Amino acid sequence: MVFGRLSGRNKKDESIFLGAPEAEAEALPNSRMPLEKVYKDYSNLIDGLSNERFIVVGRKGSGKSAFAEHICQISQGDSNIHAKFIRQGESNLEKIVQFGVEAGHDIEKENLYKWLILTNILKLFSENKAVENSKDYNLLRQFISRNSGYIDIRESETKELIRRQGFSVDINYLRRFFSSKMNKSIEIKQERAPFYKLIPHLREVVLKVLNSDIERENGNSYVLFFDDLDINFDAKDEATINSLISLLRVSKDINNEFFAKNNLDSKVVVLLRDDMSKALSVYSSDTAKIFSSYAIPIKWYQDEYHMGDDEKTLNIRKFINDRVKYAFEIETLNFDSSDPWLSLVEDPFRGNEEAPKSSFKYILDHTFFRPRDLLLFFKPLSSHSYKLPLSKRDVNHLIGRYCDEVVNELKNELSSFYSSDQVAMIFNSFGEMSSFLKSPNQRSIPFNDASKIISSNCSGVNALSLLEDMYYRSLIGGMGDNGFVYFKHREPSTDTYEFDRSQGVIMHSALKIYCSNRGYS
């Protein structure tokens, strides 16, 4: 590409790129950090999804989308694995349903999800190399092609289709396939019919084609990933809550009652932010059971971190080492092959040889223990030249920049649960807390004082509920009488941390630095 050729003329010395915060960017063929070169399933999601589980839950930036992109990349090189995304950002299903209502075409969300899952599985099947030249399935391909606007949903395009013809789809080729390949008829006389009337027939078709001899001989597998579900999500909007609950129920039903019980090697996987899963789990009588039975959490914190074991064995250290190794090799820089981190950051920092923390822990203690944190932290290295390995002075400079970036992302996450005015008031409260903690010998804030700060800054918000939510998000933590610190993102595998009013309130270090740098305190 033209920009690829020109970029070499402006190359900076020792400018390295450790990855993009968005996995979708790394999955592009021209990415500077190709996901396929560095991705490893450290969270063991492949094994986790090999049984009944189908929901991947994790904080934003924990690697949900990266995992799905990895599977889709595998499918491009393996003719027996077929995978694709259904992204909320592209389809905006909630708005599609709402637009249909406004246009006089009311539909049930659960039927829309069933249609999308069944037709997209058929689309993957029709693109399978084993059947792409088979005339037996040409009618099926024609059906999918004729109705592509209702299968590969794009908000603006699908809205136009709904405006012209509602939710009616062309059934001619499906009717002919039913007649010629299944010796059955579809009892719908019209050329077009509402999509939901075809759902029982589509289940029959999927069952037939995935049980066909050619499928069994080739051992094909199919997976659909629902992603970007936080886009347009509003915890205060009952419609968006119900839409996601419908998706979970439909996915559970199709995975269990259709795919599993018919021994079909197919799966629907839902990628969900942890704060959204928490909101959904208490909303309906069955959702808590769904998450308990079918969710896999992504958690990067390991007990070994606190125990002081070899840092190189930590998954988060392995994650960044994989990228440092690749980046240094691409830039033809020398590095420590046994532990690439040592070529990126001084350890110990020069002049701080007796410090209790390694450089890795010093940096990680300013983060939320996610891959995205480290990519945001080292992002400036791709546009500015730094002397490597980084000194403590350089690291402190990067900490300030990282705090700005990560807090902006946190504000975006909060916008799904609070209004813009409430988010501003919450950060005013954090600013006042930060000032409180600057007092001599003030290591934490008593609960009553923290509650008063919230009440004075956040009108219309329950102080206890807000503090509990901020604790769950690890924006604040607790400090016991013995000085031990409790943060949710550093919760050990053998314990569950809950907000405790008897503990003092402390702020996450990134938030505290942000408030100080931005003049909140």
Secondary structure, DSSP 8 states (H G I E B T S, - for coil): -HHHHHHGGG--TT------SSHHHHTSTT-SS-HHHH---TT-HHHHTTTT--EEEE-TTSSHHHHHHHHHHHHHH-TTEEEEEEEHHHH-HHHHHHHHHHTT----HHHHHHHHHHHHHHHHHHT-TTTTT-GGGHHHHHHHHHTGGGTS--HHHHHHHHHHHTTEEE-HHHHHHHHHHHS------SSEEEGGGGHHHHHHHHHHHHTSHHHHHHT-EEEEEEE-TTTT--TT-HHHHHHHHHHHHHHHHIIIIIIITTT--EEEEEEEEHHHHHHHHTTSTTHHHHHHHHEEE-----HHHHHT--GGGSHHHHHHHHHHHHHHHHTT----TT-THHHHB-SS-TT-TT-SS-HHHHHHTTS-S-HHHHHHHTGGGGTS---SSB-HHHHHHHHHHHHHHHHHHHHHHHTTTS-HHHHHHHHHHHHHHHHHTTSTT--SB-HHHHHHHHHHH-TTS-HHHHHHHHHHTTSEEEE-TT--EE-GGG--TT------TTSEEEE-HHHHHHHHHTT--
